[in-house]
Amino acid sequence: MTAVASSNIPYYPLPTGDEGGPRTPKDNAVTVGHRQSQLFRAVTNAARTAELQNWDQGGASPVDSLTTQAAIQLAYALPTVFDVPVVTPETTGEIAFEWYKDRHHVAVVAVDGEFIRWSAIAGTTPFAGCEPFRRALPPAALEAILAIVS
């Protein structure tokens, strides 16, 4: 094996924001963990499953690209301490994330291109809500999920 001189190895200093020089390829690098990779695959698989009108043969609406983008944004916004949820297309054209503990402890968060909706049952306590999706998990939705996963 031939040793490589250190002068032959490219060095990309971390940008401080005031260099003003050209950006290096590593400036835009993103590290994606296994969990995020799993969620990304689950979202894209759900979108692919439901890309056509009537995909369930029962009149289901298709999942569009805005919904897929919103679901990917939500996937990356989920706290990493949560178990990876089951990701499925909904007949309404949404993509849903579901956490299931038992039949009395279930949380579902669904997104489309505009809204995020959530509902959960934690024993006898129901949670539900809807608001415009702003690329983040609303505190009330987080509370609903925490009631299931903790």
Secondary structure, 3 states (H helix, E strand, C coil): CCCCCHHHCCCCCCCCCCCCCCCCHHHHCCCCCHHHHHHHHHHHHHHHHCCCCCCCCCCCCCCCHHHHHHHHHHHHHCCCCCCCCEEEECCCCCEEEEEEEECCEEEEEEECCCEEEEEEEECCEEEEEEEECCCCCCHHHHHHHHHHHC
